[in-house]
């Protein structure tokens, strides 16, 4: 695989992950669920999915 092909594959993977994350957040928001996230200081927080959209 050439460097150009690797970069294109990495971009497609990133795009797919962004779509999957957005869909997950939308689904959780519809159900009124929270998402568990870790902030920059490694503190775990529970945040409503609607707040992240």
ModelCIF file with pLDDT and N, C-alpha, C, O atoms, coordinates in Angstrom:
data_MODEL
#
_entry.id   MODEL 
#
_entity.id                         1 
_entity.type                       polymer 
_entity.pdbx_number_of_molecules   1 
#
_entity_poly.entity_id                      1 
_entity_poly.type                           'polypeptide(L)' 
_entity_poly.nstd_linkage                   no 
_entity_poly.nstd_monomer                   no 
_entity_poly.pdbx_seq_one_letter_code       
;(UNK)(UNK)(UNK)(UNK)(UNK)(UNK)(UNK)(UNK)(UNK)(UNK)(UNK)(UNK)(UNK)(UNK)(UNK)(UNK)
(UNK)(UNK)(UNK)(UNK)(UNK)(UNK)(UNK)(UNK)(UNK)(UNK)(UNK)(UNK)(UNK)(UNK)(UNK)(UNK)
(UNK)(UNK)(UNK)(UNK)(UNK)(UNK)(UNK)(UNK)(UNK)(UNK)(UNK)(UNK)(UNK)(UNK)(UNK)(UNK)
(UNK)(UNK)(UNK)(UNK)(UNK)
;
_entity_poly.pdbx_seq_one_letter_code_can   XXXXXXXXXXXXXXXXXXXXXXXXXXXXXXXXXXXXXXXXXXXXXXXXXXXXX 
_entity_poly.pdbx_strand_id                 A 
#
loop_
_entity_poly_seq.entity_id 
_entity_poly_seq.num 
_entity_poly_seq.mon_id 
_entity_poly_seq.hetero 
1 1  UNK n 
1 2  UNK n 
1 3  UNK n 
1 4  UNK n 
1 5  UNK n 
1 6  UNK n 
1 7  UNK n 
1 8  UNK n 
1 9  UNK n 
1 10 UNK n 
1 11 UNK n 
1 12 UNK n 
1 13 UNK n 
1 14 UNK n 
1 15 UNK n 
1 16 UNK n 
1 17 UNK n 
1 18 UNK n 
1 19 UNK n 
1 20 UNK n 
1 21 UNK n 
1 22 UNK n 
1 23 UNK n 
1 24 UNK n 
1 25 UNK n 
1 26 UNK n 
1 27 UNK n 
1 28 UNK n 
1 29 UNK n 
1 30 UNK n 
1 31 UNK n 
1 32 UNK n 
1 33 UNK n 
1 34 UNK n 
1 35 UNK n 
1 36 UNK n 
1 37 UNK n 
1 38 UNK n 
1 39 UNK n 
1 40 UNK n 
1 41 UNK n 
1 42 UNK n 
1 43 UNK n 
1 44 UNK n 
1 45 UNK n 
1 46 UNK n 
1 47 UNK n 
1 48 UNK n 
1 49 UNK n 
1 50 UNK n 
1 51 UNK n 
1 52 UNK n 
1 53 UNK n 
#
_struct_asym.id          A 
_struct_asym.entity_id   1 
#
loop_
_ma_qa_metric.id 
_ma_qa_metric.mode 
_ma_qa_metric.name 
_ma_qa_metric.software_group_id 
_ma_qa_metric.type 
1 global pLDDT . pLDDT 
2 local  pLDDT . pLDDT 
#
_ma_qa_metric_global.metric_id      1 
_ma_qa_metric_global.metric_value   95.91 
_ma_qa_metric_global.model_id       1 
_ma_qa_metric_global.ordinal_id     1 
#
loop_
_ma_qa_metric_local.label_asym_id 
_ma_qa_metric_local.label_comp_id 
_ma_qa_metric_local.label_seq_id 
_ma_qa_metric_local.metric_id 
_ma_qa_metric_local.metric_value 
_ma_qa_metric_local.model_id 
_ma_qa_metric_local.ordinal_id 
A UNK 1  2 87.00 1 1  
A UNK 2  2 94.00 1 2  
A UNK 3  2 95.00 1 3  
A UNK 4  2 96.00 1 4  
A UNK 5  2 97.00 1 5  
A UNK 6  2 97.00 1 6  
A UNK 7  2 97.00 1 7  
A UNK 8  2 97.00 1 8  
A UNK 9  2 98.00 1 9  
A UNK 10 2 98.00 1 10 
A UNK 11 2 98.00 1 11 
A UNK 12 2 98.00 1 12 
A UNK 13 2 98.00 1 13 
A UNK 14 2 98.00 1 14 
A UNK 15 2 98.00 1 15 
A UNK 16 2 98.00 1 16 
A UNK 17 2 98.00 1 17 
A UNK 18 2 97.00 1 18 
A UNK 19 2 98.00 1 19 
A UNK 20 2 98.00 1 20 
A UNK 21 2 96.00 1 21 
A UNK 22 2 97.00 1 22 
A UNK 23 2 98.00 1 23 
A UNK 24 2 97.00 1 24 
A UNK 25 2 97.00 1 25 
A UNK 26 2 97.00 1 26 
A UNK 27 2 97.00 1 27 
A UNK 28 2 97.00 1 28 
A UNK 29 2 97.00 1 29 
A UNK 30 2 97.00 1 30 
A UNK 31 2 97.00 1 31 
A UNK 32 2 97.00 1 32 
A UNK 33 2 97.00 1 33 
A UNK 34 2 97.00 1 34 
A UNK 35 2 97.00 1 35 
A UNK 36 2 96.00 1 36 
A UNK 37 2 95.00 1 37 
A UNK 38 2 94.00 1 38 
A UNK 39 2 88.00 1 39 
A UNK 40 2 90.00 1 40 
A UNK 41 2 93.00 1 41 
A UNK 42 2 93.00 1 42 
A UNK 43 2 96.00 1 43 
A UNK 44 2 96.00 1 44 
A UNK 45 2 95.00 1 45 
A UNK 46 2 96.00 1 46 
A UNK 47 2 95.00 1 47 
A UNK 48 2 97.00 1 48 
A UNK 49 2 96.00 1 49 
A UNK 50 2 96.00 1 50 
A UNK 51 2 95.00 1 51 
A UNK 52 2 92.00 1 52 
A UNK 53 2 90.00 1 53 
#
loop_
_atom_site.group_PDB 
_atom_site.id 
_atom_site.type_symbol 
_atom_site.label_atom_id 
_atom_site.label_alt_id 
_atom_site.label_comp_id 
_atom_site.label_asym_id 
_atom_site.label_entity_id 
_atom_site.label_seq_id 
_atom_site.pdbx_PDB_ins_code 
_atom_site.Cartn_x 
_atom_site.Cartn_y 
_atom_site.Cartn_z 
_atom_site.occupancy 
_atom_site.B_iso_or_equiv 
_atom_site.pdbx_formal_charge 
_atom_site.auth_seq_id 
_atom_site.auth_comp_id 
_atom_site.auth_asym_id 
_atom_site.auth_atom_id 
_atom_site.pdbx_PDB_model_num 
ATOM 1   N N  . UNK A 1 1  ? 0.839   -1.179 0.000  1.00 87.00 ? 1  UNK A N  1 
ATOM 2   C CA . UNK A 1 1  ? 0.000   0.000  0.000  1.00 87.00 ? 1  UNK A CA 1 
ATOM 3   C C  . UNK A 1 1  ? 0.888   1.247  0.000  1.00 87.00 ? 1  UNK A C  1 
ATOM 4   O O  . UNK A 1 1  ? 1.828   1.359  0.787  1.00 87.00 ? 1  UNK A O  1 
ATOM 5   N N  . UNK A 1 2  ? 0.573   2.162  -0.884 1.00 94.00 ? 2  UNK A N  1 
ATOM 6   C CA . UNK A 1 2  ? 1.363   3.388  -0.942 1.00 94.00 ? 2  UNK A CA 1 
ATOM 7   C C  . UNK A 1 2  ? 0.946   4.326  0.195  1.00 94.00 ? 2  UNK A C  1 
ATOM 8   O O  . UNK A 1 2  ? -0.095  4.137  0.826  1.00 94.00 ? 2  UNK A O  1 
ATOM 9   N N  . UNK A 1 3  ? 1.762   5.318  0.436  1.00 95.00 ? 3  UNK A N  1 
ATOM 10  C CA . UNK A 1 3  ? 1.481   6.301  1.482  1.00 95.00 ? 3  UNK A CA 1 
ATOM 11  C C  . UNK A 1 3  ? 0.165   7.020  1.209  1.00 95.00 ? 3  UNK A C  1 
ATOM 12  O O  . UNK A 1 3  ? -0.604  7.292  2.130  1.00 95.00 ? 3  UNK A O  1 
ATOM 13  N N  . UNK A 1 4  ? -0.092  7.328  -0.069 1.00 96.00 ? 4  UNK A N  1 
ATOM 14  C CA . UNK A 1 4  ? -1.319  8.008  -0.459 1.00 96.00 ? 4  UNK A CA 1 
ATOM 15  C C  . UNK A 1 4  ? -2.537  7.132  -0.148 1.00 96.00 ? 4  UNK A C  1 
ATOM 16  O O  . UNK A 1 4  ? -3.561  7.630  0.319  1.00 96.00 ? 4  UNK A O  1 
ATOM 17  N N  . UNK A 1 5  ? -2.420  5.834  -0.407 1.00 97.00 ? 5  UNK A N  1 
ATOM 18  C CA . UNK A 1 5  ? -3.514  4.905  -0.129 1.00 97.00 ? 5  UNK A CA 1 
ATOM 19  C C  . UNK A 1 5  ? -3.759  4.777  1.373  1.00 97.00 ? 5  UNK A C  1 
ATOM 20  O O  . UNK A 1 5  ? -4.907  4.695  1.811  1.00 97.00 ? 5  UNK A O  1 
ATOM 21  N N  . UNK A 1 6  ? -2.706  4.761  2.145  1.00 97.00 ? 6  UNK A N  1 
ATOM 22  C CA . UNK A 1 6  ? -2.825  4.664  3.598  1.00 97.00 ? 6  UNK A CA 1 
ATOM 23  C C  . UNK A 1 6  ? -3.527  5.909  4.149  1.00 97.00 ? 6  UNK A C  1 
ATOM 24  O O  . UNK A 1 6  ? -4.401  5.802  5.008  1.00 97.00 ? 6  UNK A O  1 
ATOM 25  N N  . UNK A 1 7  ? -3.146  7.077  3.656  1.00 97.00 ? 7  UNK A N  1 
ATOM 26  C CA . UNK A 1 7  ? -3.777  8.319  4.102  1.00 97.00 ? 7  UNK A CA 1 
ATOM 27  C C  . UNK A 1 7  ? -5.259  8.350  3.726  1.00 97.00 ? 7  UNK A C  1 
ATOM 28  O O  . UNK A 1 7  ? -6.090  8.803  4.513  1.00 97.00 ? 7  UNK A O  1 
ATOM 29  N N  . UNK A 1 8  ? -5.590  7.872  2.532  1.00 97.00 ? 8  UNK A N  1 
ATOM 30  C CA . UNK A 1 8  ? -6.989  7.838  2.098  1.00 97.00 ? 8  UNK A CA 1 
ATOM 31  C C  . UNK A 1 8  ? -7.790  6.874  2.968  1.00 97.00 ? 8  UNK A C  1 
ATOM 32  O O  . UNK A 1 8  ? -8.923  7.174  3.344  1.00 97.00 ? 8  UNK A O  1 
ATOM 33  N N  . UNK A 1 9  ? -7.214  5.729  3.286  1.00 98.00 ? 9  UNK A N  1 
ATOM 34  C CA . UNK A 1 9  ? -7.881  4.758  4.150  1.00 98.00 ? 9  UNK A CA 1 
ATOM 35  C C  . UNK A 1 9  ? -8.093  5.332  5.546  1.00 98.00 ? 9  UNK A C  1 
ATOM 36  O O  . UNK A 1 9  ? -9.171  5.178  6.121  1.00 98.00 ? 9  UNK A O  1 
ATOM 37  N N  . UNK A 1 10 ? -7.087  5.983  6.090  1.00 98.00 ? 10 UNK A N  1 
ATOM 38  C CA . UNK A 1 10 ? -7.195  6.592  7.414  1.00 98.00 ? 10 UNK A CA 1 
ATOM 39  C C  . UNK A 1 10 ? -8.290  7.648  7.437  1.00 98.00 ? 10 UNK A C  1 
ATOM 40  O O  . UNK A 1 10 ? -9.029  7.757  8.415  1.00 98.00 ? 10 UNK A O  1 
ATOM 41  N N  . UNK A 1 11 ? -8.397  8.420  6.371  1.00 98.00 ? 11 UNK A N  1 
ATOM 42  C CA . UNK A 1 11 ? -9.438  9.453  6.293  1.00 98.00 ? 11 UNK A CA 1 
ATOM 43  C C  . UNK A 1 11 ? -10.828 8.819  6.235  1.00 98.00 ? 11 UNK A C  1 
ATOM 44  O O  . UNK A 1 11 ? -11.754 9.302  6.888  1.00 98.00 ? 11 UNK A O  1 
ATOM 45  N N  . UNK A 1 12 ? -10.982 7.752  5.467  1.00 98.00 ? 12 UNK A N  1 
ATOM 46  C CA . UNK A 1 12 ? -12.278 7.067  5.393  1.00 98.00 ? 12 UNK A CA 1 
ATOM 47  C C  . UNK A 1 12 ? -12.661 6.471  6.743  1.00 98.00 ? 12 UNK A C  1 
ATOM 48  O O  . UNK A 1 12 ? -13.830 6.492  7.129  1.00 98.00 ? 12 UNK A O  1 
ATOM 49  N N  . UNK A 1 13 ? -11.674 5.940  7.457  1.00 98.00 ? 13 UNK A N  1 
ATOM 50  C CA . UNK A 1 13 ? -11.940 5.377  8.788  1.00 98.00 ? 13 UNK A CA 1 
ATOM 51  C C  . UNK A 1 13 ? -12.377 6.475  9.743  1.00 98.00 ? 13 UNK A C  1 
ATOM 52  O O  . UNK A 1 13 ? -13.348 6.302  10.480 1.00 98.00 ? 13 UNK A O  1 
ATOM 53  N N  . UNK A 1 14 ? -11.673 7.608  9.741  1.00 98.00 ? 14 UNK A N  1 
ATOM 54  C CA . UNK A 1 14 ? -12.049 8.749  10.595 1.00 98.00 ? 14 UNK A CA 1 
ATOM 55  C C  . UNK A 1 14 ? -13.458 9.233  10.275 1.00 98.00 ? 14 UNK A C  1 
ATOM 56  O O  . UNK A 1 14 ? -14.249 9.503  11.179 1.00 98.00 ? 14 UNK A O  1 
ATOM 57  N N  . UNK A 1 15 ? -13.767 9.340  8.990  1.00 98.00 ? 15 UNK A N  1 
ATOM 58  C CA . UNK A 1 15 ? -15.104 9.775  8.581  1.00 98.00 ? 15 UNK A CA 1 
ATOM 59  C C  . UNK A 1 15 ? -16.170 8.801  9.082  1.00 98.00 ? 15 UNK A C  1 
ATOM 60  O O  . UNK A 1 15 ? -17.221 9.218  9.567  1.00 98.00 ? 15 UNK A O  1 
ATOM 61  N N  . UNK A 1 16 ? -15.893 7.515  8.964  1.00 98.00 ? 16 UNK A N  1 
ATOM 62  C CA . UNK A 1 16 ? -16.825 6.501  9.434  1.00 98.00 ? 16 UNK A CA 1 
ATOM 63  C C  . UNK A 1 16 ? -17.032 6.562  10.928 1.00 98.00 ? 16 UNK A C  1 
ATOM 64  O O  . UNK A 1 16 ? -18.154 6.399  11.408 1.00 98.00 ? 16 UNK A O  1 
ATOM 65  N N  . UNK A 1 17 ? -15.962 6.794  11.673 1.00 98.00 ? 17 UNK A N  1 
ATOM 66  C CA . UNK A 1 17 ? -16.068 6.907  13.127 1.00 98.00 ? 17 UNK A CA 1 
ATOM 67  C C  . UNK A 1 17 ? -16.876 8.135  13.530 1.00 98.00 ? 17 UNK A C  1 
ATOM 68  O O  . UNK A 1 17 ? -17.656 8.080  14.481 1.00 98.00 ? 17 UNK A O  1 
ATOM 69  N N  . UNK A 1 18 ? -16.697 9.230  12.822 1.00 97.00 ? 18 UNK A N  1 
ATOM 70  C CA . UNK A 1 18 ? -17.475 10.443 13.112 1.00 97.00 ? 18 UNK A CA 1 
ATOM 71  C C  . UNK A 1 18 ? -18.963 10.206 12.880 1.00 97.00 ? 18 UNK A C  1 
ATOM 72  O O  . UNK A 1 18 ? -19.799 10.638 13.674 1.00 97.00 ? 18 UNK A O  1 
ATOM 73  N N  . UNK A 1 19 ? -19.286 9.521  11.791 1.00 98.00 ? 19 UNK A N  1 
ATOM 74  C CA . UNK A 1 19 ? -20.686 9.210  11.497 1.00 98.00 ? 19 UNK A CA 1 
ATOM 75  C C  . UNK A 1 19 ? -21.265 8.297  12.573 1.00 98.00 ? 19 UNK A C  1 
ATOM 76  O O  . UNK A 1 19 ? -22.374 8.528  13.055 1.00 98.00 ? 19 UNK A O  1 
ATOM 77  N N  . UNK A 1 20 ? -20.521 7.265  12.948 1.00 98.00 ? 20 UNK A N  1 
ATOM 78  C CA . UNK A 1 20 ? -20.991 6.318  13.961 1.00 98.00 ? 20 UNK A CA 1 
ATOM 79  C C  . UNK A 1 20 ? -21.200 7.008  15.308 1.00 98.00 ? 20 UNK A C  1 
ATOM 80  O O  . UNK A 1 20 ? -22.179 6.733  16.003 1.00 98.00 ? 20 UNK A O  1 
ATOM 81  N N  . UNK A 1 21 ? -20.276 7.911  15.682 1.00 96.00 ? 21 UNK A N  1 
ATOM 82  C CA . UNK A 1 21 ? -20.415 8.627  16.951 1.00 96.00 ? 21 UNK A CA 1 
ATOM 83  C C  . UNK A 1 21 ? -21.649 9.530  16.931 1.00 96.00 ? 21 UNK A C  1 
ATOM 84  O O  . UNK A 1 21 ? -22.394 9.590  17.909 1.00 96.00 ? 21 UNK A O  1 
ATOM 85  N N  . UNK A 1 22 ? -21.857 10.219 15.835 1.00 97.00 ? 22 UNK A N  1 
ATOM 86  C CA . UNK A 1 22 ? -23.019 11.108 15.701 1.00 97.00 ? 22 UNK A CA 1 
ATOM 87  C C  . UNK A 1 22 ? -24.325 10.305 15.819 1.00 97.00 ? 22 UNK A C  1 
ATOM 88  O O  . UNK A 1 22 ? -25.255 10.715 16.513 1.00 97.00 ? 22 UNK A O  1 
ATOM 89  N N  . UNK A 1 23 ? -24.377 9.164  15.135 1.00 98.00 ? 23 UNK A N  1 
ATOM 90  C CA . UNK A 1 23 ? -25.574 8.322  15.190 1.00 98.00 ? 23 UNK A CA 1 
ATOM 91  C C  . UNK A 1 23 ? -25.817 7.802  16.603 1.00 98.00 ? 23 UNK A C  1 
ATOM 92  O O  . UNK A 1 23 ? -26.960 7.752  17.057 1.00 98.00 ? 23 UNK A O  1 
ATOM 93  N N  . UNK A 1 24 ? -24.751 7.416  17.299 1.00 97.00 ? 24 UNK A N  1 
ATOM 94  C CA . UNK A 1 24 ? -24.871 6.935  18.666 1.00 97.00 ? 24 UNK A CA 1 
ATOM 95  C C  . UNK A 1 24 ? -25.404 8.031  19.580 1.00 97.00 ? 24 UNK A C  1 
ATOM 96  O O  . UNK A 1 24 ? -26.281 7.780  20.406 1.00 97.00 ? 24 UNK A O  1 
ATOM 97  N N  . UNK A 1 25 ? -24.876 9.250  19.434 1.00 97.00 ? 25 UNK A N  1 
ATOM 98  C CA . UNK A 1 25 ? -25.331 10.359 20.259 1.00 97.00 ? 25 UNK A CA 1 
ATOM 99  C C  . UNK A 1 25 ? -26.788 10.703 19.973 1.00 97.00 ? 25 UNK A C  1 
ATOM 100 O O  . UNK A 1 25 ? -27.552 10.989 20.895 1.00 97.00 ? 25 UNK A O  1 
ATOM 101 N N  . UNK A 1 26 ? -27.170 10.676 18.711 1.00 97.00 ? 26 UNK A N  1 
ATOM 102 C CA . UNK A 1 26 ? -28.560 10.969 18.359 1.00 97.00 ? 26 UNK A CA 1 
ATOM 103 C C  . UNK A 1 26 ? -29.500 9.920  18.955 1.00 97.00 ? 26 UNK A C  1 
ATOM 104 O O  . UNK A 1 26 ? -30.564 10.259 19.474 1.00 97.00 ? 26 UNK A O  1 
ATOM 105 N N  . UNK A 1 27 ? -29.108 8.655  18.878 1.00 97.00 ? 27 UNK A N  1 
ATOM 106 C CA . UNK A 1 27 ? -29.925 7.575  19.436 1.00 97.00 ? 27 UNK A CA 1 
ATOM 107 C C  . UNK A 1 27 ? -30.064 7.724  20.951 1.00 97.00 ? 27 UNK A C  1 
ATOM 108 O O  . UNK A 1 27 ? -31.161 7.588  21.492 1.00 97.00 ? 27 UNK A O  1 
ATOM 109 N N  . UNK A 1 28 ? -28.969 8.000  21.622 1.00 97.00 ? 28 UNK A N  1 
ATOM 110 C CA . UNK A 1 28 ? -29.009 8.175  23.073 1.00 97.00 ? 28 UNK A CA 1 
ATOM 111 C C  . UNK A 1 28 ? -29.825 9.408  23.464 1.00 97.00 ? 28 UNK A C  1 
ATOM 112 O O  . UNK A 1 28 ? -30.536 9.389  24.469 1.00 97.00 ? 28 UNK A O  1 
ATOM 113 N N  . UNK A 1 29 ? -29.726 10.471 22.677 1.00 97.00 ? 29 UNK A N  1 
ATOM 114 C CA . UNK A 1 29 ? -30.497 11.681 22.958 1.00 97.00 ? 29 UNK A CA 1 
ATOM 115 C C  . UNK A 1 29 ? -31.993 11.409 22.834 1.00 97.00 ? 29 UNK A C  1 
ATOM 116 O O  . UNK A 1 29 ? -32.787 11.886 23.644 1.00 97.00 ? 29 UNK A O  1 
ATOM 117 N N  . UNK A 1 30 ? -32.371 10.642 21.820 1.00 97.00 ? 30 UNK A N  1 
ATOM 118 C CA . UNK A 1 30 ? -33.782 10.295 21.651 1.00 97.00 ? 30 UNK A CA 1 
ATOM 119 C C  . UNK A 1 30 ? -34.322 9.514  22.843 1.00 97.00 ? 30 UNK A C  1 
ATOM 120 O O  . UNK A 1 30 ? -35.487 9.653  23.213 1.00 97.00 ? 30 UNK A O  1 
ATOM 121 N N  . UNK A 1 31 ? -33.469 8.699  23.433 1.00 97.00 ? 31 UNK A N  1 
ATOM 122 C CA . UNK A 1 31 ? -33.866 7.861  24.566 1.00 97.00 ? 31 UNK A CA 1 
ATOM 123 C C  . UNK A 1 31 ? -33.662 8.566  25.910 1.00 97.00 ? 31 UNK A C  1 
ATOM 124 O O  . UNK A 1 31 ? -33.999 8.014  26.957 1.00 97.00 ? 31 UNK A O  1 
ATOM 125 N N  . UNK A 1 32 ? -33.116 9.773  25.881 1.00 97.00 ? 32 UNK A N  1 
ATOM 126 C CA . UNK A 1 32 ? -32.872 10.510 27.117 1.00 97.00 ? 32 UNK A CA 1 
ATOM 127 C C  . UNK A 1 32 ? -31.743 9.930  27.957 1.00 97.00 ? 32 UNK A C  1 
ATOM 128 O O  . UNK A 1 32 ? -31.751 10.042 29.183 1.00 97.00 ? 32 UNK A O  1 
ATOM 129 N N  . UNK A 1 33 ? -30.780 9.317  27.300 1.00 97.00 ? 33 UNK A N  1 
ATOM 130 C CA . UNK A 1 33 ? -29.680 8.664  28.007 1.00 97.00 ? 33 UNK A CA 1 
ATOM 131 C C  . UNK A 1 33 ? -28.467 9.576  28.143 1.00 97.00 ? 33 UNK A C  1 
ATOM 132 O O  . UNK A 1 33 ? -28.344 10.591 27.458 1.00 97.00 ? 33 UNK A O  1 
ATOM 133 N N  . UNK A 1 34 ? -27.586 9.188  29.038 1.00 97.00 ? 34 UNK A N  1 
ATOM 134 C CA . UNK A 1 34 ? -26.336 9.905  29.266 1.00 97.00 ? 34 UNK A CA 1 
ATOM 135 C C  . UNK A 1 34 ? -25.190 9.209  28.541 1.00 97.00 ? 34 UNK A C  1 
ATOM 136 O O  . UNK A 1 34 ? -25.291 8.050  28.141 1.00 97.00 ? 34 UNK A O  1 
ATOM 137 N N  . UNK A 1 35 ? -24.100 9.953  28.386 1.00 97.00 ? 35 UNK A N  1 
ATOM 138 C CA . UNK A 1 35 ? -22.865 9.431  27.824 1.00 97.00 ? 35 UNK A CA 1 
ATOM 139 C C  . UNK A 1 35 ? -21.776 9.626  28.863 1.00 97.00 ? 35 UNK A C  1 
ATOM 140 O O  . UNK A 1 35 ? -21.709 10.669 29.512 1.00 97.00 ? 35 UNK A O  1 
ATOM 141 N N  . UNK A 1 36 ? -20.929 8.630  29.020 1.00 96.00 ? 36 UNK A N  1 
ATOM 142 C CA . UNK A 1 36 ? -19.811 8.717  29.954 1.00 96.00 ? 36 UNK A CA 1 
ATOM 143 C C  . UNK A 1 36 ? -18.592 9.201  29.176 1.00 96.00 ? 36 UNK A C  1 
ATOM 144 O O  . UNK A 1 36 ? -18.203 8.590  28.180 1.00 96.00 ? 36 UNK A O  1 
ATOM 145 N N  . UNK A 1 37 ? -17.990 10.299 29.632 1.00 95.00 ? 37 UNK A N  1 
ATOM 146 C CA . UNK A 1 37 ? -16.819 10.863 28.960 1.00 95.00 ? 37 UNK A CA 1 
ATOM 147 C C  . UNK A 1 37 ? -15.719 11.130 29.986 1.00 95.00 ? 37 UNK A C  1 
ATOM 148 O O  . UNK A 1 37 ? -15.962 11.199 31.190 1.00 95.00 ? 37 UNK A O  1 
ATOM 149 N N  . UNK A 1 38 ? -14.517 11.275 29.470 1.00 94.00 ? 38 UNK A N  1 
ATOM 150 C CA . UNK A 1 38 ? -13.357 11.592 30.307 1.00 94.00 ? 38 UNK A CA 1 
ATOM 151 C C  . UNK A 1 38 ? -12.829 12.946 29.846 1.00 94.00 ? 38 UNK A C  1 
ATOM 152 O O  . UNK A 1 38 ? -12.576 13.143 28.657 1.00 94.00 ? 38 UNK A O  1 
ATOM 153 N N  . UNK A 1 39 ? -12.662 13.880 30.781 1.00 88.00 ? 39 UNK A N  1 
ATOM 154 C CA . UNK A 1 39 ? -12.181 15.208 30.397 1.00 88.00 ? 39 UNK A CA 1 
ATOM 155 C C  . UNK A 1 39 ? -10.655 15.232 30.314 1.00 88.00 ? 39 UNK A C  1 
ATOM 156 O O  . UNK A 1 39 ? -10.003 14.197 30.459 1.00 88.00 ? 39 UNK A O  1 
ATOM 157 N N  . UNK A 1 40 ? -10.101 16.397 30.084 1.00 90.00 ? 40 UNK A N  1 
ATOM 158 C CA . UNK A 1 40 ? -8.649  16.538 29.918 1.00 90.00 ? 40 UNK A CA 1 
ATOM 159 C C  . UNK A 1 40 ? -7.864  16.182 31.176 1.00 90.00 ? 40 UNK A C  1 
ATOM 160 O O  . UNK A 1 40 ? -6.685  15.837 31.096 1.00 90.00 ? 40 UNK A O  1 
ATOM 161 N N  . UNK A 1 41 ? -8.518  16.265 32.346 1.00 93.00 ? 41 UNK A N  1 
ATOM 162 C CA . UNK A 1 41 ? -7.852  15.955 33.612 1.00 93.00 ? 41 UNK A CA 1 
ATOM 163 C C  . UNK A 1 41 ? -8.128  14.525 34.066 1.00 93.00 ? 41 UNK A C  1 
ATOM 164 O O  . UNK A 1 41 ? -7.916  14.188 35.232 1.00 93.00 ? 41 UNK A O  1 
ATOM 165 N N  . UNK A 1 42 ? -8.598  13.686 33.149 1.00 93.00 ? 42 UNK A N  1 
ATOM 166 C CA . UNK A 1 42 ? -8.913  12.283 33.418 1.00 93.00 ? 42 UNK A CA 1 
ATOM 167 C C  . UNK A 1 42 ? -10.026 12.109 34.443 1.00 93.00 ? 42 UNK A C  1 
ATOM 168 O O  . UNK A 1 42 ? -10.068 11.099 35.146 1.00 93.00 ? 42 UNK A O  1 
ATOM 169 N N  . UNK A 1 43 ? -10.924 13.083 34.534 1.00 96.00 ? 43 UNK A N  1 
ATOM 170 C CA . UNK A 1 43 ? -12.094 12.968 35.391 1.00 96.00 ? 43 UNK A CA 1 
ATOM 171 C C  . UNK A 1 43 ? -13.236 12.390 34.566 1.00 96.00 ? 43 UNK A C  1 
ATOM 172 O O  . UNK A 1 43 ? -13.536 12.882 33.479 1.00 96.00 ? 43 UNK A O  1 
ATOM 173 N N  . UNK A 1 44 ? -13.866 11.350 35.083 1.00 96.00 ? 44 UNK A N  1 
ATOM 174 C CA . UNK A 1 44 ? -14.974 10.717 34.394 1.00 96.00 ? 44 UNK A CA 1 
ATOM 175 C C  . UNK A 1 44 ? -16.249 11.467 34.723 1.00 96.00 ? 44 UNK A C  1 
ATOM 176 O O  . UNK A 1 44 ? -16.535 11.764 35.883 1.00 96.00 ? 44 UNK A O  1 
ATOM 177 N N  . UNK A 1 45 ? -17.020 11.774 33.663 1.00 95.00 ? 45 UNK A N  1 
ATOM 178 C CA . UNK A 1 45 ? -18.248 12.543 33.844 1.00 95.00 ? 45 UNK A CA 1 
ATOM 179 C C  . UNK A 1 45 ? -19.389 11.874 33.089 1.00 95.00 ? 45 UNK A C  1 
ATOM 180 O O  . UNK A 1 45 ? -19.184 11.222 32.065 1.00 95.00 ? 45 UNK A O  1 
ATOM 181 N N  . UNK A 1 46 ? -20.597 12.052 33.622 1.00 96.00 ? 46 UNK A N  1 
ATOM 182 C CA . UNK A 1 46 ? -21.807 11.591 32.956 1.00 96.00 ? 46 UNK A CA 1 
ATOM 183 C C  . UNK A 1 46 ? -22.514 12.834 32.428 1.00 96.00 ? 46 UNK A C  1 
ATOM 184 O O  . UNK A 1 46 ? -22.883 13.725 33.193 1.00 96.00 ? 46 UNK A O  1 
ATOM 185 N N  . UNK A 1 47 ? -22.699 12.881 31.105 1.00 95.00 ? 47 UNK A N  1 
ATOM 186 C CA . UNK A 1 47 ? -23.281 14.047 30.461 1.00 95.00 ? 47 UNK A CA 1 
ATOM 187 C C  . UNK A 1 47 ? -24.471 13.601 29.617 1.00 95.00 ? 47 UNK A C  1 
ATOM 188 O O  . UNK A 1 47 ? -24.378 12.591 28.920 1.00 95.00 ? 47 UNK A O  1 
ATOM 189 N N  . UNK A 1 48 ? -25.578 14.321 29.661 1.00 97.00 ? 48 UNK A N  1 
ATOM 190 C CA . UNK A 1 48 ? -26.710 13.974 28.797 1.00 97.00 ? 48 UNK A CA 1 
ATOM 191 C C  . UNK A 1 48 ? -26.286 14.058 27.324 1.00 97.00 ? 48 UNK A C  1 
ATOM 192 O O  . UNK A 1 48 ? -25.608 15.004 26.921 1.00 97.00 ? 48 UNK A O  1 
ATOM 193 N N  . UNK A 1 49 ? -26.686 13.072 26.535 1.00 96.00 ? 49 UNK A N  1 
ATOM 194 C CA . UNK A 1 49 ? -26.301 13.029 25.123 1.00 96.00 ? 49 UNK A CA 1 
ATOM 195 C C  . UNK A 1 49 ? -26.769 14.275 24.387 1.00 96.00 ? 49 UNK A C  1 
ATOM 196 O O  . UNK A 1 49 ? -26.084 14.746 23.479 1.00 96.00 ? 49 UNK A O  1 
ATOM 197 N N  . UNK A 1 50 ? -27.929 14.820 24.764 1.00 96.00 ? 50 UNK A N  1 
ATOM 198 C CA . UNK A 1 50 ? -28.449 16.025 24.107 1.00 96.00 ? 50 UNK A CA 1 
ATOM 199 C C  . UNK A 1 50 ? -27.481 17.192 24.250 1.00 96.00 ? 50 UNK A C  1 
ATOM 200 O O  . UNK A 1 50 ? -27.381 18.030 23.354 1.00 96.00 ? 50 UNK A O  1 
ATOM 201 N N  . UNK A 1 51 ? -26.772 17.249 25.368 1.00 95.00 ? 51 UNK A N  1 
ATOM 202 C CA . UNK A 1 51 ? -25.826 18.343 25.610 1.00 95.00 ? 51 UNK A CA 1 
ATOM 203 C C  . UNK A 1 51 ? -24.633 18.250 24.650 1.00 95.00 ? 51 UNK A C  1 
ATOM 204 O O  . UNK A 1 51 ? -24.048 19.273 24.293 1.00 95.00 ? 51 UNK A O  1 
ATOM 205 N N  . UNK A 1 52 ? -24.278 17.059 24.240 1.00 92.00 ? 52 UNK A N  1 
ATOM 206 C CA . UNK A 1 52 ? -23.129 16.888 23.341 1.00 92.00 ? 52 UNK A CA 1 
ATOM 207 C C  . UNK A 1 52 ? -23.481 17.143 21.887 1.00 92.00 ? 52 UNK A C  1 
ATOM 208 O O  . UNK A 1 52 ? -22.597 17.351 21.056 1.00 92.00 ? 52 UNK A O  1 
ATOM 209 N N  . UNK A 1 53 ? -24.770 17.127 21.579 1.00 90.00 ? 53 UNK A N  1 
ATOM 210 C CA . UNK A 1 53 ? -25.177 17.418 20.196 1.00 90.00 ? 53 UNK A CA 1 
ATOM 211 C C  . UNK A 1 53 ? -25.253 18.888 20.035 1.00 90.00 ? 53 UNK A C  1 
ATOM 212 O O  . UNK A 1 53 ? -25.577 19.375 18.952 1.00 90.00 ? 53 UNK A O  1 
#
